[in-house]
Amino acid sequence: MDKKRLVMIPGPTPVVDSIRAEMAREIQAFGDPRFIADYKGLIDDLHEMFGNEDGGKTFVLAGSGTLGMEMAIANSTKRGDKVLVVSHGFFGDRFVDICTAKGIEVDTIKSEWGKTVPVADIEAQLSKKDYAAMTVSHVDTSTSVVADVAAIGAMMKKFPNTIYIVDGICSSAAQYENLAEMNIDILFTGSQKAFGVCPGLFMLWANKKAMERRESLGVIPEYYVDYKRWVPIMDDPMNYFATPAINLIWALKESVRIIKAEGGLKARYERHLKHARAINKAMEALGLKLLAEEGCRAVTLSDVLYPEGVDCLAFRKAMIAEGVIVAGGLGAYKGKMFRMGHMGNIETNDVVAALSSLERVLNGFGKLSKFGAGVSTYLAEMAK
Ligand SMILES: *Cc1c(COP(=O)(O)O)cnc(C)c1O
């Protein structure tokens, strides 16, 4: 019999029944007034929940998170412009590739993996040149480091000509984010991470300043991701540009309903924080080391270094045999750590299952001192 596999990678995350049911619904025409109302309601909800303003636009479109990255750059810059990339790992670096492909000049400030770039260093670099845009990944999924996007946003007030772009793919709906309150110009995320929906949608928020920048660019070479093509549809989904991902939009709408039922984003942020800190402590109780330094640990995933002598492939195979999928390390940490996602609609029982599988696997490698050490630490923290 095929064992059940609990997906604990940093996206896609487990999809709950009520969201799955939306995926299985009979299709409606995209011009059906019922679907139009659903789509518009979802866009308006997301616009408000993440602090977008009048004159700003919120987009919900088909594509993975990377298309959101490309959309943000495409509508903020033109060939020959300069962009500053603040990179805390693999996904920060992806912006370099996107910008380079578009003929944009890129400067990068990188942190050591597991740490963040100090805000003062970003400010010093911004003072040197005129940057059209600056990018930061809120949580870099390769390092499980969380950037202080609020402090960076406050500093960005000194640079009104630079568009502040935040990659929220591994943070939105789990770590606090608000455009107005954090002075973010563009935020984007993907459906498959902390929203707990299947992969296939990305959401992008552009404030008034970001929309004005797009206006100033005139004609841009991109077609599908041009804000201008989609604004009429986001304003009134009765209009057509390209077919919306109807069932995914329903699924995301259900995710937003779940967020509201949970008590709103604030309650969801608190739940993620509580789980994450309990999981971090459980890992340490098992004698494992976390890559991210204390003080900049994300709530959406944990990057855990292997003890001496544990082979990555053998470890992950053993985890699958115990019913849990975790991800491997990226870049310089390939083979050196595993990454466990704990975001979206996961529950205490999922985490207990994941930790218990981890204990069995560590035991198999002769690296466990006592059964239950991780699970009991997690449960005790959760009960606080
Ligand atoms: C997952 C992820 C991406 C890539 O998103 P895709 O949906 O795979 O295209 C980019 N940035 C961050 C921070 C991510 O976690």
The ligand as an SDF file (V2000), in Angstrom:
LIG
                    3D

 15 15  0  0  0  0  0  0  0  0999 V2000
    8.8980   29.8510   -3.8510 C   0  0  0  0  0  0  0  0  0  0  0  0
    9.5430   31.1710   -3.9500 C   0  0  0  0  0  0  0  0  0  0  0  0
    9.7770   31.7900   -5.1870 C   0  0  0  0  0  0  0  0  0  0  0  0
    9.4590   31.1290   -6.4830 C   0  0  0  0  0  0  0  0  0  0  0  0
    8.0810   30.9880   -6.6490 O   0  0  0  0  0  0  0  0  0  0  0  0
    7.4850   30.0010   -7.7460 P   0  0  0  0  0  0  0  0  0  0  0  0
    6.0240   29.9540   -7.3970 O   0  0  0  0  0  0  0  0  0  0  0  0
    8.1790   28.6960   -7.5950 O   0  0  0  0  0  0  0  0  0  0  0  0
    7.7320   30.6160   -9.0770 O   0  0  0  0  0  0  0  0  0  0  0  0
   10.3420   33.0600   -5.1880 C   0  0  0  0  0  0  0  0  0  0  0  0
   10.6470   33.6890   -4.0510 N   0  0  0  0  0  0  0  0  0  0  0  0
   10.4410   33.1220   -2.8440 C   0  0  0  0  0  0  0  0  0  0  0  0
   10.8140   33.8700   -1.6120 C   0  0  0  0  0  0  0  0  0  0  0  0
    9.8860   31.8410   -2.7650 C   0  0  0  0  0  0  0  0  0  0  0  0
    9.6830   31.2720   -1.5710 O   0  0  0  0  0  0  0  0  0  0  0  0
  1  2  1  0
  2  3  1  0
  2 14  2  0
  3  4  1  0
  3 10  2  0
  4  5  1  0
  5  6  1  0
  6  7  2  0
  6  8  1  0
  6  9  1  0
 10 11  1  0
 11 12  2  0
 12 13  1  0
 12 14  1  0
 14 15  1  0
M  END
$$$$
